[in-house]
């Protein structure tokens, strides 16, 4: 069963740091803030998700990436990432997230990649490897270890 591996927040920028639990509202994860609101945050980009399985694959390629390092709020384990796309629903307890669009790589995450090439997680160049933004359809509290349902 897919689970929440980590909940990651910061006071702006990356890396985002793990916490055991958080309240997720239409504005995002409690305790999280974005520096550049032109590119991050807002109702359609309230929560950023990424796959622990892809992080592990990227590490196997030699990239120095860790959960939270590329700005995702939720690092999910065991999710079939090929099934994630615009309109996908994720249920975590009472929280319901709707995937809105891929999160394009930016210069702030380059330290997590060999040769500072963050395009490794570009949906255009490497489909299926992107982080995804979500809007929050139903608010609630989540914890690391919670089960994730994908539909």
N, C-alpha and C positions, 0 to 999 in steps of 0.2 A: 504494500500500500504506500503510495506517495506521502511524504511528510514534509513539514517545515523543518529544514535542517538548522537554519539560523534566521533571526530577525536582526537587521542591521540598520543603525541610525547614526547620524552625526549632526553636529551643529553647523554643517555646511561643508560640502566637498567630500573628497575621498581620502582615505578609506572610511567606510562606514563600519562601526564597531558593533559587535554582537550584544544582544540583551536577551534575557530569558523570556520576556513577554512584552506586549505593547497593545494599546488600544488603536484600532485602525478606523479612521474616520474618512469622510469624503475628502478631507484635506491631506490624508496620508497617515503615516505611522507616527504615533506619539513619540516625541523626542527627536524627530528628524526635521531638518531644514535644508533647503537648497540655496546655493549662492546665486545662481543665474536663473531667475524665474522666467526669462525669455525662452530658455531651452528645457527647463525641468520644473516639475510641480504643476499645480493646477488640477482641476477636476478630471481631466482625461489622462493625466500623468501623475496621479496621486501616489501610486505604488509602483515600484520597479521590481521585476522578478527575474531570477536567473536560476540555472540548473547546476546543482552540485556535481552531477554526472558530467556535464560539459566542462566545469572547472577542473575536475579530475583528468579529463581527456586533454585539456589545454596544458595542465601540469606535465602530463606524459610527453607532450611535444616540447617541453622545456620552458614554458612560460612561467614566470614567477607570480602566479595569480593565487589569491586566497579568497574565501567567501567575504563579501563586502568590499573588496578592493576595487571593483569596477562600478560601485555605486548602487548595487541592487539592495532593496529593502528586505526582500525575502529570498533566501537561497533555499530552493526546493530540491528534495532528494527523491529519486525514483519516478519522476514525471517523464512520460514519453514526450520529449521536447518537440518532436516532429508533429505532434497533435496540437501544439500551441499556435494560435494565430488570432487575427482580429475576430472578435466576437466570442472567443472561448470563455467559458465561465469556470472559475475556480471557487470552490467552497472550502472554507477553513473554519470549522465550528459555525458560528452565526455569521461570519464574514463572507460576503460574496463579492468577488472581483470579476470584472469583465475586461478582457484583454483589448486594448485599443490600437496600439501600433508598436512597431519595433523602436527600441531606444538606439539611436545612432551613436557610434563611438565618438568620443571627443578627446581633446588633448590632455584632459585631466586624468585619464586612465592609462596613459601610455606606459607608465612604469610597470604595469602588470603584464607586459608583452615583450617578447624578444625583439630587439631592434626598435623598441617603442612603437611597434606597428599595431595599433588598436583596431585596425580594419579587420583583424582576425574575427571580430565579433560583429561585423557589418552584415546585416541581412541581405543587402544588395550583392556583396561579393562572396559571402559564405552563408547561403540560406540555411536556416535551421540552427545557427550559432548565436543569434542575437539575444540580447536582453529584451524584455517586453515591458511596456507601460500598461497600467491598468487603472480603470476608474473603480470606485468603491460603490457598489449597489446596495450593500447592507453593511452597516458598521458593527463593530464588536471587538472583543478582546481575543488575541491569539497568543499562543506560546510555542516555543521551540518544541518539536516533537509532535505537534498536532497533525492529524491526518488531513490530506488534501484530496478533494474530489474534483476531477476534471470532466467537463462536458461541453 
